[in-house]
Amino acid sequence: MDICWRCTFCCCARRAGRRRRLPPPCSARVLCVYRLVAEYRAGILDLGLAVETEAATVPPRLQCASLKRSLLALIKRVPAAYGWCRTRWSCQTLALELRARRGVSVSPDTIRRWLHQLGYVWKRARHVARDDDPERVTKLARIRSIIEGLLPSEALFFADELDIHLLPKIGYEWMLRGTQTEVMTPGTNQKNYLAGALNYLTGRMVHVVGERKNRFLFIDLLKMLDQKYPATKFTHVYVVADNYRIHTAKAVGEWLQAHPRFELVLLPSYCPKANPIERATGFVHDKCTRNHKRTRLSDLVGDVVWHLKRNGPWRYQLSDLYDTPEIDQAMAELAAARNLKAA
């Protein structure tokens, strides 16, 4: 029953001490009236005035804004900082923590709505590598100088390896609400490895496939480049690769010494953004290996090879990492050193 009607009954009982004629909306609930009056006289009637007075001290808009600020402070720290044994916040956990700290009960749906209003969305995180190579600026400046001074008789490739697993990678796809697509696991996972080299100017990719990711796979890629880009047309071939051990193996060094027109240029350690082929191999997973239904590894490898032939070329621009002021300064130093050497 509304608080105003409770107060009306109590005032009537206090003034007359006997039954009075009450307003029509409540006259049909005589027994309820007698009960309320009896509780009031006994001093056990809760009119709810304390709650109303406490809520009235803070306007609803100001209270909502204050709770949002508290929510923003909570979500900027990990749950473990507040004693929770979990790594991610959920709306339910945020609601419980907010109630414990502010004494206000908020539903998880309200927490979700507030998070959207604050600019937060629920999505997957991504891996990042530590980019702390002490020679990072020097290596990036050298790659950029090679690209800017590339001659028609020279070619530059960005190389990398791709793991092809029979076990499908799981990803998003369209499905009916209330259902979930099932992707069968192969039981025993099987693997093949693809080594690719992306021509920076043309966007074409040269690749080889092997059963092991070792130095021989990378040497096979270099041999394929030697066949596709003969010495009669290309006097110098640059191959840019990361610091993975198969790229710097002794056998690879011996092959490079036997083929002096090939030059291996190393990327900074833990800097995948500097390698444009990473984006091309990412499309391989999106188009071929994610949620695939293949039961034989040879069929899956065939899909990947067909994708590389069918889709492309991939003319990617260099990352913004190559256009920082530090790289510009290193480029100027390299140009000055070349001019001094020429003089």
C-alpha positions, -999 to 999 in steps of 0.1 A, spaced: 0 0 0 13 35 -8 30 54 20 6 84 16 -24 62 24 -6 47 54 0 82 67 -36 91 62 -48 62 82 -24 70 110 -35 107 111 -71 96 113 -64 72 142 -44 99 161 -71 126 158 -102 106 166 -90 74 181 -119 57 165 -130 45 130 -135 73 106 -149 75 70 -120 69 47 -116 78 10 -134 56 -15 -103 39 -30 -95 23 3 -129 18 19 -131 -17 6 -100 -27 25 -113 -21 60 -94 -50 75 -62 -38 61 -69 -3 75 -75 -18 110 -43 -37 108 -23 -7 98 -38 14 126 -31 -13 152 5 -16 141 9 22 142 -5 24 178 18 -5 188 48 13 173 57 -15 149 45 0 116 72 6 91 62 35 69 94 33 48 102 69 56 139 62 64 145 48 29 126 76 12 145 102 32 179 86 24 171 84 -13 158 120 -12 191 133 1 208 126 -32 191 134 -65 187 103 -88 208 118 -116 237 128 -92 236 93 -76 236 76 -110 266 97 -121 284 89 -89 278 52 -93 291 53 -129 323 70 -117 327 42 -92 321 16 -119 347 32 -141 372 31 -113 365 -6 -107 368 -17 -143 401 0 -148 417 -25 -124 418 -63 -124 393 -81 -101 422 -96 -82 430 -62 -68 397 -63 -49 401 -98 -37 382 -117 -65 397 -150 -77 391 -142 -114 409 -125 -143 380 -107 -159 351 -86 -147 315 -98 -153 284 -76 -149 274 -98 -119 308 -94 -102 308 -56 -108 273 -53 -93 284 -72 -62 315 -52 -58 296 -19 -63 270 -30 -37 298 -39 -12 316 -5 -17 286 19 -22 258 0 -4 236 3 -35 221 -27 -53 223 -24 -91 212 -52 -114 237 -68 -139 216 -55 -168 220 -19 -155 258 -25 -152 259 -37 -188 239 -6 -200 262 17 -180 293 1 -195 280 6 -230 273 43 -221 308 46 -209 322 33 -242 330 -3 -232 321 -34 -252 325 -71 -246 350 -85 -271 380 -108 -273 415 -97 -263 445 -102 -286 481 -112 -281 508 -86 -284 546 -91 -284 570 -71 -264 587 -47 -288 620 -40 -269 648 -48 -294 676 -23 -287 684 -23 -325 648 -17 -334 652 18 -349 684 8 -369 668 -23 -384 636 -6 -394 655 23 -409 676 -1 -430 646 -19 -443 630 15 -452 662 27 -469 663 -5 -490 627 -1 -501 632 36 -510 663 29 -530 652 -4 -547 663 -7 -583 643 -24 -611 669 -52 -611 664 -58 -574 635 -76 -555 625 -74 -519 605 -101 -501 589 -104 -466 591 -140 -455 572 -159 -427 559 -193 -419 523 -205 -413 511 -234 -393 483 -255 -409 465 -276 -383 438 -302 -391 423 -291 -358 401 -262 -369 405 -227 -355 372 -215 -339 358 -182 -351 326 -162 -354 300 -171 -381 263 -165 -387 240 -189 -370 204 -190 -358 197 -175 -324 197 -202 -297 219 -226 -318 256 -230 -321 276 -245 -350 295 -276 -341 330 -281 -355 342 -317 -353 377 -323 -339 400 -347 -358 409 -368 -328 447 -367 -334 458 -334 -347 480 -333 -379 501 -304 -390 518 -290 -421 538 -259 -425 538 -233 -452 567 -209 -458 558 -179 -479 576 -148 -493 556 -117 -502 569 -95 -530 566 -60 -517 562 -43 -551 539 -68 -568 521 -83 -539 526 -118 -553 535 -146 -529 559 -175 -534 554 -204 -511 564 -240 -502 548 -266 -480 565 -290 -457 559 -315 -429 584 -298 -405 591 -262 -397 629 -263 -398 658 -248 -416 652 -270 -446 618 -255 -451 633 -220 -453 660 -232 -476 633 -247 -499 617 -213 -500 650 -196 -509 654 -222 -537 619 -214 -550 627 -177 -550 660 -185 -569 639 -203 -596 611 -177 -598 634 -147 -599 664 -158 -619 698 -140 -619 693 -129 -655 665 -105 -644 673 -98 -608 708 -92 -597 700 -88 -560 672 -103 -539 665 -90 -503 646 -114 -480 633 -98 -448 625 -122 -420 621 -123 -383 647 -137 -358 633 -172 -357 661 -197 -353 654 -214 -387 662 -181 -405 696 -178 -388 706 -215 -389 741 -225 -400 727 -243 -431 709 -211 -442 741 -191 -438 760 -216 -460 733 -214 -487 734 -176 -487 772 -177 -491 768 -200 -521 742 -175 -535 757 -141 -530 729 -122 -548 706 -132 -519 707 -110 -488 689 -118 -455 676 -88 -436 664 -94 -401 634 -76 -386 635 -63 -350 627 -90 -324 591 -94 -314 579 -69 -340 553 -86 -362 536 -54 -372 567 -45 -392 562 -76 -415 534 -71 -441 531 -108 -448 515 -112 -413 484 -97 -426 483 -120 -457 487 -151 -435 460 -138 -412 436 -139 -442 445 -175 -448 431 -184 -414 400 -164 -419 392 -179 -453 406 -215 -450 413 -228 -415 387 -212 -393 357 -235 -387 367 -257 -416 350 -291 -422 379 -309 -438 387 -344 -424 420 -348 -443 451 -326 -440 459 -328 -477 425 -313 -485 430 -285 -461 465 -278 -475 449 -278 -510 424 -251 -498 453 -229 -485 473 -233 -517 442 -225 -538 435 -194 -517 470 -181 -523 466 -186 -561 430 -174 -563 431 -144 -540 457 -117 -543 479 -99 -550 484 -84 -515 499 -50 -520 502 -39 -484 518 -6 -474 544 -5 -446 532 -1 -411 533 33 -394 563 20 -374 585 30 -404 573 66 -403 582 77 -368 606 106 -361 632 82 -347 632 63 -380 635 96 -400 665 106 -380 681 72 -385 674 75 -422 692 108 -423 722 93 -405 723 64 -430 722 88 -459 750 109 -444 771 78 -439 766 67 -475 776 102 -488 807 102 -466 817 67 -478 811 78 -515 833 109 -510 
